[in-house]
C-alpha cells in the first residue's frame, strides 16, 4: 500500500507512465530526463521515489520497462543517467510487498555495482530508505548476503560496498541490535576482501569495499556497545586480522571511534587499539625504530 504522500502527483507523468507500460516510453523518458537532474550534484530523488511507488502500486511490476531503464548506459553527465536511478527506486518500492523477490534483488545488485556516481547515489538512497522501514533492515542484510555470491568479482565488491554504506545508519543498526545477521554479514564482507586474489587488490571495487568499512564498523561498535556485543565482535576481528589492507580499515575504524559521540567511544577505542596492536607482526629489526615514534600514538594509525 502506498502512503498518502507517495506516488506521482502529476497527471502528465501518470499518463506518460501508462503509455510507457503500454510500450511507448518516449514521453516518460523525456519527462524524467528533463526533471530528474540525474547529472546534477543532487538528483531529484523525490521524483525517483514517487515514480517507484507508482510502479509498485501496479498489479504486476513493469519488468521490461524497469529493465530498459536499468540498462541505460548513459554517461554520468548525461540527463538519461536518471533512468537507472528511477529503476532502483521502483525495485525497492516493489520489495515492500515482495521482500524476497529474486528478480528485484538481482536487478538491485546490478544497480548497486554500477560505477557511475549518480547511479550509486540514487541506489544508496533507495536502499537506505528501505532499510529504515519496519523489517527492511533485516531484509536488506539477507539480500546483501546473496550479493556476496555474485559471480563477477568486481560487481560483488561494488555491491557489497554500497550495502555496507546503507547499513551504516544508527537507526538501521539499532533495528538489528538483537540479530546476529548484521555482524555475520560484515564478517563475510571483510573475508571477501581478505580472500581476494592478488590480481584483485588493485580493483576499484575492492578499494570501495575497504573504504566503506570504517564508517559503518565504527557506528556498529559504538551503537552495540551497551551490552559489549559490538566491541567484543570487533575485538575478534582485530585479533585475527593479518592482511595489511584490512588492518588499515580496522585502524581507521578505531580512530573514528575516538571521535564518536555514541557511548564511551574513546574508552572502547583504546581497548581495541591494544588488541589490534597486539596482533601486528613483529618488526623485522626493532633496533631501527626511531626515537619518538610512539608519541601521540593514541591518535596515530596502527600497522
N, C-alpha and C positions, 0 to 999 in steps of 0.2 A: 504494500500500500504506500502511495506517495503521501508525504507530509503536505499540509496546506501551502507551504512556501516553496514547494518543489515543482519541477516541471516548467515547461515553456509558457511564458505569458504572452508572447507574440503570436497572433493568429497567422501572420505571414510565415513565420518559422514552422508553425504546426502544419500549415498547408504544404510547405516545401518538404517537410519530413514525410508527409503522406505520399507525396509524389515520388520521393526517393525510395520509399518502401515498395511502391508500385513498379519501380525500375528506372526512374529518371531522377538522378541525384544532382543534376547540374545546378538547379536553383539553390538547393540546400548547401551544396559545397561553396557556391558563390557567397551566400549569406554568412556562412561560418568563417570563411577566409576574410571577409570584409570586417566582421565584428569580433572575431576571435582573438586577434592580436597574438597569433601564435609565435611570430618572430619578435615580439616585444619583450622587454625585460620582465614584464608582468603580464602573462597571458590572461585572457578572460576566463578564468577557471570557474566562475559562477555560471557562465553560459554553458561550459562543458558539462558541469554537474546538472544543470537544468535539462539539457538535451539527454543526458544519460538517464535521468529519472523518467523522462517522457518515453524513452525507448523501453525502459524496464517495465513500464505500465502496459505495454503491448501484450496481447495473448501469447505471441511467440516472438522471441528475440530476432531482430533482423540480422541474422548471421552474415549473409552475403554483403550487406551494406557495411557492417562493422568490419568485416574482413577487408573490404575495399579501403575504408578509412585507415585501418591499422597498417596496411601495407603501403600506404603512400610514402614514398621515399624523398619527399621534398627536402631541400637544404634547410638548415636551421634558421636561415634568414629569409625564408620564403613563407608567406602567409599560409600556404597549404599545410605547413607543419602542425597547424591546429587540428587537422583531421585525426591524426593518431591520438592526440590529447583527448579529443571528444570520444574516441573509441574506448580509451582506458576508463573514462568515467562511466560510459554506458555499460561496460562489462562489470565494473564494480557495483553499479546500481542493480544489475541483474543478479549479482551474488547475494543481495539482501534476502531474496526469496528462494534462491537456489545456491546455497553456500558451498556446495560440494560439486558443482558442475565442472567436470574436467575440461570441457571446451573453453569455458571462461578462464580458468586458471592457466591453461596452455596459452591462450591469447595474451593474458596479462604477463606471462613470463617473457614473451617476445617483446612486449612494450617496455617492461622493466629493464630489459637488456639493451634497449635502444641507446645508442651512443650520443644522440642529439640532445643537447641540454634542455631545450623546451619540452621535448617528449618526456625526459626524465623528471622534470619539474611537475608536469601535468600528471604523470603516473604516480609520483610520490604523493601528490595532493589527494588523488583519488584513493589510494591505499590507506593513507593516514586517516582520512575521514571515515573510511570503512572500519578501521581498527578501533575508532573511538565509539562506535555504536555497540550496544549490548551484544555480547557474543562475538563481535567482529575480531577482537584481538586474538582469541584462541583459533578462530578460523584462519586468520592470516598466517599464524605460525604453522598451521598444518599445510597451507598452500605453499609457504616458503620452504618447508621441508621437502616437498615434492620437487621444487625448483632445483634443489641440490642434486637431483638426478638427471637434469638436462644434459643431453649428450655433448653438445657443443661447450667446450670448457670455458671459452671467453664469455659466452652468454650466461653460463652458470655463475661465473664470478660477478658479472654485472647485475644480474637479477638478485643475487644474494646481497650485494652492496645496497641496493635500493630497499630491499626488505628490511635490512638491519636499520636503515635510517627511519623507516616507517614505524619500527618497533621501539624506537628510542625515546618516545614521549613518556613523561612521567605517568600520565593518566593510563596509557596503554600498559605500562609495566605494573602499575597498581592493580589493574584489572586481571593481570596474570600472576599476581603475588602468590596464590595458592596452587599454581600449576607448574609442574616441573618442565613442561614442554618448552618454555622460553629459554631456559638455561641449557636444555638439551640441544635446541636448535643452534644457539650461539656456540656451543662446544663443537658441533659438527661444522659450522661455518669456519671456525678457526682451524679445524682439522683440514678443511678443503685447502686453505692457504698453505698449511704445512706440507700436505701431501702432494702439492702440485709439482709437476716435473720441472727440472731446472730450466727448460726452454720456456716455461710459462711465467717465470719470475719477472720477466720484463713486460708482460702483457698489461695493458691498461686496466682490464677487468680485475686482475688480482690486486693491482695498486689501489683501485677504488674500494675493493673489499677491505683491504687493510686500513684505508683511511676512514672508512665508515665505522670501524670497530670502537675506537676510543670514546667518542661522544656517547654512544649507546651503552658501552660497557660501564662507563663512569656513572651514567644515570641508573643503570640496573643495580650496581653495587650500592650506591647511595640510597636508592628507593627501597631496596630489600635489606637494609642494614638493621632494622629494628629487631629482627629475630636472628640476625647474623647469617641468614641464608645466602644473601648475595656475596658478602665478603668471604665467607667460607668457601663458596664455589670458586671465586676468583683466586683465592689462595692456591687451590689445587691446580688451576690453570698456570699460575706463576711458577709453582714448584716444579712443574713438569715441562715448562717451555724451554725449547732448545734452539729453535730456528731464529736467527737474528732479526728477520723482518717481523715475526710475531712478537718477539721480545720488545722490539721498538714500539709496536702498537700497545703492548701492555704497559710499557714505561709511560707512554703518552697518556694512557688511561689514569695511571696513578697521579701524574702531575695535574690532570684535570680534577681529580678528587680533592686535591689540596685546596682548590678554589670553589668547590661546590658549596651551595647553601643548604643542601639537603643533609640533615643529620650531622654527625661528627666527622665531616669529610677529612679534615687534616689528621685526625687520630687514626682513622682507617687507612689513610694513605701511608702513614709512617709504618704501620703494621705490614701492609702489603709490600712496601718498598723493601723491608728486611727480607721478606720471602723471595722476592724476585732477585735481589742481590745475592741471596744465598744459593740460588740455583744457577748462577752465572758460571761459566767455565773459568778455571783459574788462569791468571795471566801467565804467559809463557816465561816471562822474565820479570818478576815483581821488583827487582832491583832498579829497573828502568822507569818506575813510576816516579814522576816528577814531584818534588815537594810542593805542598799547597793544592794538590789536585782535588783533595776531598773537601775543600772549603765550600760552604753553601750547598752541600750535596743534597739536602732535602728538596731543593728546587731544581736539581740538575737531572737530566735524563739518565736512565740506567742502561747498562750494556747487556 
